[in-house]
């Protein structure tokens, strides 16, 4: 799910003329070079933990999936989404300050 979310961010940024296709390509290459590990467990947790989190914090299922992963992995959650940040803090997850580029 993360790659699709990032692709959508790049698409929206391009449509809003915040970045051009050259910048899109550079960002994509940089992201591909990161040593990311995609979590194979999250999908098996959707029916229990993720939906419980979504219901408890009034989040979308995909936002709740990120929160479930942060809780389970005991990692901070970087987000610009206020509702997700509030839910993360309520669940005891650290939320670093993230500033949106201009």
N, C-alpha and C positions, 0 to 999 in steps of 0.2 A: 504494500500500500504506500509506503514512503516514496518510492520512485514516482508513482503516479501523482502524489501530492506535490512533489518538487517540480515535476513536469508541468503541472497546472499552474504553479506559481510563475514559472518561466514564461508560459504561454500568456498569462494575464499581464505580466510585466511587459512583454513584447507588444501585446495589443494596446496597452496604455502608453506605449512609446517610452517606457522607463529604461528599457534595454533594446538593443538591436540584435539581429541574428548572429552577428559576430560575437557579441558579448554572451548571448545564449549558448553558442558553441563552446566558448571558453569556460563558462560556468559548468556546462555539462561535462567537459573533459576533466575539470578539476574535481567534480563530484565523483566521477567514475574512478579517479585515482585514490579516493579515500578508502581506507581499510574497513569498510562498513560490513556488518554482519546482519543479515535480515533474519528476524526472529521467526523460526518455524513453529513455535508453540502458540502464538497469539490466536490463530484461527481455531484451535481446539478449545480455547477459553471463551470464545464468543458467547456461547449459550448460557454460561453461568456468570463468571466474574465480570465480563465486559458489559453485559446487559444490566447486571446489578449496579455497576458503577454508573452507567448511563442513566439509569432510573434515579438513583440516589442523588446525583449531582445535576440532573436535567441537561445532560450532554448528548450530542449525537453519538451513534455507535462508533463511528471512526475516531472521534475525539476520546471517547472512553477507552478505546483500544490503546491509544498512546498512553493514557494515564495508567491503565492496567500494567503495561509494559514497564513504565517508570517505577511503579510500586513494586512489582515482582523483582525487577533487577536492582532495586534500591539506587536509582540514578535520578539526577535532576531532570526536569522537563523544561526545555526552552520552547516558548510559544509567545506569539503576539496576540493570541486569542484570550480575551479577558475572562470569559466564562471558564475556559479550560485552566487558566492560571489560578483562578479562585478555587476551583475544584481540587487542583493539585495541592495547593497549600492546605486546604481543609483535610486532605488525605495524608498530610505530613510529608509531601514531596517538595523538595526545594525547587524554586523557580528562579533561575538567574535573570537579571535584568537584561532585556533584549531591546535594542533600539532599531527602529525601522529606517533603512537607508532613504535618503531624500532623492 
